[in-house]
Amino acid sequence: MAIADVAPAAAGARLVSAYAGPRHLARLLRHVADGLEGAGIANLPAPAGAAEPVWRRWLRHRADTKPTLWPNHRKAVATGLLDAGTSAVLELPTGAGKTTLSELKIAATLSAGRKVIFLVPTLALVDQLRRSSDNFPKSLANYEISADGDLVAFISGPEFGAIEVMTPERLLAVLSFADADVAELGLIVFDECHLLSPAGGGARSVDAMLCLLHALRRAPQADYLLLSAMLQNAPDVAEWLEQLSGRRCISFVDPWKPSRQARGVVIYAKNQLDWAHTTVRAANFAKRTDQPAHKPPLNLTPFALFGLNNAWARNAPQDRRIIRLSDGTVSLNYGVTGATPNSNEVGASFAACAARAGLKTIIFVNQADHAPTTAKKIKARVPAVGALNELENDLWQDIIAELGGAQHSLLDPTAPALPHNGDMISIERRMAESLFRRRDGASVIVATPTLAQGMNLPAEVAILAGTMRHDEDGREPLKDHEILNAAGRAGRAGHLANGTVLLIPEPPVSFRMDWTPTGEAFAMLEKVLPGSDQCVMIDDPLTTLLDRIQLGDVSSPDVRYFLSRLRAGEGEEADPDRPIQMMDRSFAAFQARKTGAEAAFDVKLVSLKSAFAADAQATEVSTLKIAVFSGMQLEPLTALASKIVAEIDMLPTTIIEWCNGWSIS
């Protein structure tokens, strides 16, 4: 019965409903009605070029699990990016649904009878995407997802499957063979495409850019979909692709995000941190002077500095909060010049607290071998999980069979905290993800920032244990995009609406007696909560190599590798000018033309052509053809040919002899 159906007891009297629930529900429904109108996926019109029956079958299948599109998806679809002949560069925040838009574009391509290559930055993501093949079930059409290891590229023949998932390095290897069949290729998706820039991909950016250049030359008929949350110059990249293809390329940038995050930095009271530094220096001085060293535990009370919005300002106290993280203390370490953050141990302590509170937590450590040890530390502080389900039992038996015993696995299937790193075989990672996704499964997963890219796990808390990592050159800071990628794992839309991120900085940072953070603390907060996630400018990594060739450096290993890879995949009748033409279509050439430096770039191309000519004169024709065909460097091929000629009567006759007793230095 409604209030309107009840007559007032007296003139001027007013009836008030005591049941607030129905009114509140009605207000919510009224608010969402406008948002849901047109959001359903089932009636999405078939894109240009797609076969209507196949498209409709896929939409019905998709609607069973994900029946709606978010506002940013609808805006992107309205641009026509799903149409055949349209490429796009999508810059959306982490967790804003880039994967959904890529799946729509893939479905449109498959519905048009064309094939798809999906490029991902890590082999772990290759495995993850292969396992998500139920998004494109074979019953809809004869779709087959291939995601085998790199060696398969050399033995599976030149024909691609309907959907191929691989790293950029593998695609470059495949395209190094002239007979790789790309005639039916309709779409190349490049996830985490900031890998194309030295700032985003480091040394891998050269292979990534060469991969894209070779793909653009070999498959000009294909559409390209580049995805990233980090690009600063997405419109420039889209303009370049449009010029190369002669077809439309959309730059779509939308800052909207469906989930909320609280991002903060672990911080200590300045008087406590100063005491810790003084204690460490006194102990170090005593050791240097052969005196007894007093080394008490460096137990400090942990706090967190949270920014309350992306536009926070240092001089605005209302934009931040300092909150105590624990009733207890955490222990810092003794370092060379002062106290160090003891990031893994402190992070493990926070992760255990979050797990005991029922919060799913990801902790990121900066060395792969730290993941299993940190998981063991957390395991001792959190109750064990329940029994395995049928899939997990099967996976565990497969792991035992593959490794030769449970004792050889990095996983403990009953543990509440599990590692997830590149040292694990794919079925170990798959089992860790399955256990973590279960509400009654593992509460904590310990991974490395490298695996943060594209990792879709339902975490409520993300802890970044440290801002430095070890590499072959010593220790270096994590890059901004690595920190933001890891931070984006907390609060994934479709799983959880909210998430909390904690960064443990190195060195430790502090706040003063008046609760004002130090400048170092603000700098660390800016790393995890910048005004924008757009932190990577795409610059062509090949520009530096061209500069070095122009200066006469044609013998260093990375330049030799570049020269070989640029000529790869040409076949026996190679056009000597084709690599030059390809570089003239590069992003470096586009940037030079846009800045008025075209004449200077042309001089670099002349130097590049001279380097190729010198190789041709100094190398036998047959050796050069093999290098061009395979992408291998000339030097080892020349040495191999010389040794074969010199030892032609004494060559090995068995595989073991070839492997053990015959090599080139």
C-alpha angles and dihedrals in degrees: 000000000000125000088243089065093059120081116226114254093231141002111287093015119134129209117221121192113233091198104088095170099075092045092049091047091049091052091050092049091049090052095048095043092079092045094050096047107106092002096109116109097207095079097044106136118243111264120241110283096019122120106243098220094050092045092050092050091053093047091052090050092047093048090061090071106014109026099166140057122220120238093259090051091053092049091050094047089050089062090066096245091143092062119105110255094034123108127189145194108212120198108185129152119263108278094020096115108266088149092058092054091047090051091051091051091046091050091050090051094048089047087057090055094251131128129245136215116197114197119203129178100236139036088234088063090048087060092045094052092046088056091052090062090118086083086072105034118194090234090073092057137326093290115160123183117212120192106153126151125280095268091063088069088069099045107032096073131243099293122098125220121240090267121019120189115195147134121267089250092058093048089050089052091049092049089050086077112079093214096058102131111230098153094108095042111125104168141022115194115197109195118198088013092178080089084085091073127070087231091057104029106025112197090353091065092081093059091042093054093043088050091054093046093051091046092050090051097042097040107033090153093062127096118234126217115189117190131193143138093208110055120126096183106038092140091058092050091048091049090051093051091047091053092049097046099035087224134101118286119185126212106207117185121172124163094197116122127185097212134058129225137194107211122192148158127235107246138175136208108270095232091054094046092047089052090051092050092048092049092051093048092049091051091048092049091050091051093050091051095045093247127136108277120220108210112176119179111277096229113173134173109248123225132173128225108214126191111218097208141007092254094056117151128210093229095049111086090186089066095064145043132200110210131182110243102198143015088228134051136259127221124240122202134246110253137179098264101015145322116332124210098248083217100183095048093044091045090049089052092053092044091052091050091050092047092051087052089056097255121140106232137193117197119193118210123187101231125055093225090055091065097074094041093048091047089054091052091053092044091066091056101047130060118257121260129248131263123309119256122234095270092048092048089053091048092049092051089049090051092051091048093047096047098035097244144010091256090068095058123096087217131086102194093204095049120110090218123052135185122234116188145129093268090070123086115246096258090053090055090045091053092047090053092047092051092047094049092055112092090222093039132086114335099203134042121190115208142155125255089247089067091048090084107102095346106154108195128140101249125161094189130037118191119192105203103206138343098234131072138191121244137158091283095050125259126348135171120263112256119252093247091053092054092047093046091053092045090053091066093079116088106010115198112244089031108044132003097210138036141181125220125196123188118198103205129210116247098030117254132213150197128230130243090269089057092252113141118233121248091258090056092052090049091055092047088054090056094056097032109033123165088255137011089226098107105137124079111199107235121169109255089203091069092076091050091051090051091053092049089050089054091053100260102137100136105061114108097245092050091048089049091051093050092050095045092047090059096043123124098023099122125223096303095058120178105228091210095053096087089050091050090049092053089048086061094047127116087249089060090047091052091048092052092046093053096042094251096118095120092054090049091051089057089055090052090053089054090048091052090050090053091053091047091051090052091051092052095046098046134064113254094241093051092047091051091053091049092049092046097047104028091235120144118262097231099066091040091052091047090048092051092049093050093048091052092047094048100032093131095046103045118140118264101200135055091242091054091049091051100041109030108027126064143128124241 
